[in-house]
Structure formats: C-alpha cells, structure tokens
Amino acid sequence: MSYYLLFVCLALFAVGDLLAIWTNAKLSSVFTALILFLIGFMTGIIPADIIAKAGLSQVAVWASAFLVFHMGTIVNIRELIKEWRTVALSIIAMAATIAAILLTIPLIGKEAAVVSIPVMKGGIIATQIITSEALNKGMQMAAAFAALVYAIHKFVGTPIASYCGIKEAEKILESFRAGKLVLKDETDAGGAKRKLRYERLGWDKYFTEYICLAITAFFAWVAVLMDTVTGLNYSIWCLLLGATISYFELIPTKVLDRAKTSGFLNMVVFAAIIPSMAKISMNELVVLSYQMFVVFTATLISTYLCFYVLPFWKVVGSKNLAIGITMANMIGFPATWLVVNEIASTVAKTSEEKDVVMKTLMPSYIIAGFATVTTLSIVIAGVAVKFL
C-alpha cells in the first residue's frame, strides 16, 4: 500500500510539472500539485495521512537541514557584494512586507500574519520550516495558509515583474541604440574557468556521493547542536555554515547536486507541507481565501508606496527596476530567469540586443530572488517560529 500511495504523491507532483512545461511555466507546478492534493483531501479520494503512509514524513524531518546547508553552499558572497544595490533594495522590500503584513493582524489574526511573512518572499524551505512548526503547535489553519500563500505568490509576482522588466528593458535598449551603453567583455585572458580552492588542492576526486552526503549530515548535526546551545533556529546555522565553507571554496557548490540527491530531497520537503492541507473544509477555505487577499493586497500596496511614491527606488536608480526587483524577491529562481528571458525575447530586435538585456537585467532579477528566497526568508522563518 505504501508504494501505491508513494506513486500517487509522485504522480500529482508530476502532473504539476507537466502542466508547467506545457504552459511555459505560466502555470506553477507547485500550485497545481497543491490544488490537486487539496481537491483529493476535500473529496476523500486521498487519505489525510497519505504523506506519512507513503513513508515521506520521516525523511522530511532531516531533509530540510540538508537542503538549507546545500543552499548555503550556493550563496556567492562575492556576487552579493557586487550587486549590493539589489541586495539593499531587497532588504528594504522585505522590511516593508513585514511591516505591511503585521498591520493586517487585526484583519487576519496573529498566526496567519506570522506564518505568511517568511513565505511571501520565500521558497519551499522557509515554507516547510514555518508550516512544520505551525503543525507541531496544532495550528492547522495557519499551516494551510502558509502553504497556500507559497502556492499563489508566483502568480501575483510574475506579471508585475514582467511588466516592470519590459519597461526597464526598453530604457536599456534605448541607451544601447544611442551608443550610451557599452557592455564590458567578460571573457578572461585564456577563456578558462577559474578553479576553486578544493580543485587546486587536488581534492575534487574525493567528493563522491557518500562523502558529500556525510559532509552535509555533519554540518546539519552541528547546526542542530548550535540551535540547542544558542536558541537560534538550526536553519539559520545551516545557511551560515554552508555559506562560510563555500566562501573558502573547501567543498563543491551545490553539494547535494554533486551527491545526486537534491531533486529527491526537494520533493520530500515539498511533500512535508502537504499535510497542512489535509483537514481543510470548504468554510475554512473561504476564510483562507479572504486572508490571502488581505496579505497580498497589503504587500502590493507597501511595494507601490515604498518604490513608487517614496524615494527608496533611488537605491537602484529606477522605479521600474525597483518594483521588478521586489517582485523577483517574491517569485525566486528559476522563475526570475524565465521572466528575464521572456522580457529579452519580447523587446529585443536582434540577438545582440537580447544579449544586452539579458546581461544587464538578469543579475538584478537573479540576485533579487536569491537574496530573499534562498537567504533572508530562511533567516526570517527561523525567527518567526519563535512567535507562533
């Protein structure tokens, strides 16, 4: 029976991916899968404990720490410093979102507000952290709300990120066509890729699948110990440890890709948020829909006020780019890459112009999504759990 239920879970995830591919990512795979599970739960077709019976719950207990450490190894501190204006604006945007959502507490309640804060501009890890804690404390509605916000936020952010990106790209091409914008040649002297420190030391051959998993498990264990000693959530420690060891180039970046397990663990962490949907009634779904409307409206209003009315847009020098970055905060990678690619294809008349748009706009959108989804949201989720 467990194999059959595991197949059902994976089949629903697969349907989400198929629809995302067929619609060129206009329909979110996450949204599709969550809606299918929700329909299955509400109609009784799918048992409420399908994730546990499929054997995924126990793996999810440790998968989150593994993935956060993995994300830490992806953090390119040098690139973040280079794009400091984008990072600074992302921090301002996150602060504005936190303030806006906190102001909605009289309308939606404290629990809903707290769980939505890290998820609004976060990814699957932040969602898993906050939903797991909410479920552990018996807050079923709050956990479900976090899952739904996660499923919907790309739909809200993507069209705005695309619209503002097109406006910015048109200005970029105007400057390029007028000869005011010249991109530097980024090819190095020999065209060779710089080797990382562990490669120069001859360690590359030692990073087998099992060794990479053992390294990840060790740092996950250290992070949990640090959580116990300091009270600072283990996810924050995992992120810091991963970023630190990656900065010194002591292990491969994307360590779980090297271990060939990142896809499996991503699926498991995604599965961990599914139980939050299992006991939602139609009446509760109406309440959750109202709460979502409130938090998304508050977030968009705060974005408009901060970066169109107030002068915070000056951090990056453009109102359209500022709002585009804040929406990129919401949608994350790889959606940010897809949006910029679509923008470049829409406005460019030649392959050279497309290359100009990609090289000029892509860093801001990619770093914007990365700064919040992969870093800030995880830190905020680690703090937010203390307020549930």
Secondary structure in CASP SS format (residue, H / E / C, confidence):
PFRMAT SS
TARGET T0000
AUTHOR 0000-0000-0000
METHOD secondary structure of the structure
MODEL  1
M C 1.00
S H 1.00
Y H 1.00
Y H 1.00
L H 1.00
L H 1.00
F H 1.00
V H 1.00
C H 1.00
L H 1.00
A H 1.00
L H 1.00
F H 1.00
A H 1.00
V H 1.00
G H 1.00
D H 1.00
L H 1.00
L H 1.00
A H 1.00
I H 1.00
W H 1.00
T C 1.00
N C 1.00
A C 1.00
K C 1.00
L C 1.00
S C 1.00
S H 1.00
V H 1.00
F H 1.00
T H 1.00
A H 1.00
L H 1.00
I H 1.00
L H 1.00
F H 1.00
L H 1.00
I H 1.00
G H 1.00
F H 1.00
M H 1.00
T H 1.00
G C 1.00
I C 1.00
I C 1.00
P C 1.00
A C 1.00
D C 1.00
I H 1.00
I H 1.00
A H 1.00
K H 1.00
A C 1.00
G C 1.00
L C 1.00
S H 1.00
Q H 1.00
V H 1.00
A H 1.00
V H 1.00
W H 1.00
A H 1.00
S H 1.00
A H 1.00
F H 1.00
L H 1.00
V H 1.00
F H 1.00
H H 1.00
M H 1.00
G H 1.00
T H 1.00
I H 1.00
V C 1.00
N C 1.00
I H 1.00
R H 1.00
E H 1.00
L H 1.00
I H 1.00
K H 1.00
E C 1.00
W H 1.00
R H 1.00
T H 1.00
V H 1.00
A H 1.00
L H 1.00
S H 1.00
I H 1.00
I H 1.00
A H 1.00
M H 1.00
A H 1.00
A H 1.00
T H 1.00
I H 1.00
A H 1.00
A H 1.00
I H 1.00
L H 1.00
L C 1.00
T C 1.00
I H 1.00
P H 1.00
L H 1.00
I H 1.00
G C 1.00
K H 1.00
E H 1.00
A H 1.00
A H 1.00
V H 1.00
V H 1.00
S H 1.00
I H 1.00
P H 1.00
V H 1.00
M H 1.00
K C 1.00
G C 1.00
G C 1.00
I H 1.00
I H 1.00
A H 1.00
T H 1.00
Q H 1.00
I H 1.00
I H 1.00
T H 1.00
S H 1.00
E H 1.00
A H 1.00
L H 1.00
N H 1.00
K C 1.00
G C 1.00
M C 1.00
Q H 1.00
M H 1.00
A H 1.00
A H 1.00
A H 1.00
F H 1.00
A H 1.00
A H 1.00
L H 1.00
V H 1.00
Y H 1.00
A H 1.00
I H 1.00
H H 1.00
K H 1.00
F H 1.00
V H 1.00
G H 1.00
T H 1.00
P H 1.00
I H 1.00
A H 1.00
S H 1.00
Y H 1.00
C H 1.00
G H 1.00
I H 1.00
K H 1.00
E H 1.00
A H 1.00
E H 1.00
K H 1.00
I H 1.00
L H 1.00
E H 1.00
S H 1.00
F H 1.00
R H 1.00
A C 1.00
G C 1.00
K C 1.00
L C 1.00
V C 1.00
L C 1.00
K C 1.00
D C 1.00
E C 1.00
T C 1.00
D C 1.00
A C 1.00
G C 1.00
G C 1.00
A C 1.00
K C 1.00
R C 1.00
K C 1.00
L C 1.00
R H 1.00
Y H 1.00
E H 1.00
R H 1.00
L C 1.00
G C 1.00
W C 1.00
D H 1.00
K H 1.00
Y H 1.00
F C 1.00
T C 1.00
E H 1.00
Y H 1.00
I H 1.00
C H 1.00
L H 1.00
A H 1.00
I H 1.00
T H 1.00
A H 1.00
F H 1.00
F H 1.00
A H 1.00
W H 1.00
V H 1.00
A H 1.00
V H 1.00
L H 1.00
M H 1.00
D H 1.00
T H 1.00
V H 1.00
T H 1.00
G C 1.00
L C 1.00
N C 1.00
Y H 1.00
S H 1.00
I H 1.00
W H 1.00
C H 1.00
L H 1.00
L H 1.00
L H 1.00
G H 1.00
A H 1.00
T H 1.00
I H 1.00
S H 1.00
Y H 1.00
F C 1.00
E C 1.00
L C 1.00
I C 1.00
P C 1.00
T C 1.00
K C 1.00
V H 1.00
L H 1.00
D H 1.00
R H 1.00
A C 1.00
K C 1.00
T C 1.00
S H 1.00
G H 1.00
F H 1.00
L H 1.00
N H 1.00
M H 1.00
V H 1.00
V H 1.00
F H 1.00
A H 1.00
A H 1.00
I C 1.00
I H 1.00
P H 1.00
S H 1.00
M H 1.00
A C 1.00
K C 1.00
I C 1.00
S C 1.00
M H 1.00
N H 1.00
E H 1.00
L H 1.00
V H 1.00
V H 1.00
L H 1.00
S H 1.00
Y H 1.00
Q H 1.00
M H 1.00
F H 1.00
V H 1.00
V H 1.00
F H 1.00
T H 1.00
A H 1.00
T H 1.00
L H 1.00
I H 1.00
S H 1.00
T H 1.00
Y H 1.00
L H 1.00
C H 1.00
F H 1.00
Y H 1.00
V H 1.00
L C 1.00
P H 1.00
F H 1.00
W H 1.00
K H 1.00
V H 1.00
V C 1.00
G C 1.00
S C 1.00
K H 1.00
N H 1.00
L H 1.00
A H 1.00
I H 1.00
G H 1.00
I H 1.00
T H 1.00
M H 1.00
A H 1.00
N H 1.00
M H 1.00
I H 1.00
G C 1.00
F C 1.00
P C 1.00
A H 1.00
T H 1.00
W H 1.00
L H 1.00
V H 1.00
V H 1.00
N H 1.00
E H 1.00
I H 1.00
A H 1.00
S H 1.00
T H 1.00
V H 1.00
A C 1.00
K C 1.00
T C 1.00
S H 1.00
E H 1.00
E H 1.00
K H 1.00
D H 1.00
V H 1.00
V H 1.00
M H 1.00
K H 1.00
T H 1.00
L H 1.00
M H 1.00
P H 1.00
S H 1.00
Y H 1.00
I H 1.00
I H 1.00
A H 1.00
G H 1.00
F H 1.00
A H 1.00
T H 1.00
V H 1.00
T H 1.00
T H 1.00
L H 1.00
S H 1.00
I H 1.00
V H 1.00
I H 1.00
A H 1.00
G H 1.00
V H 1.00
A H 1.00
V H 1.00
K H 1.00
F H 1.00
L C 1.00
END
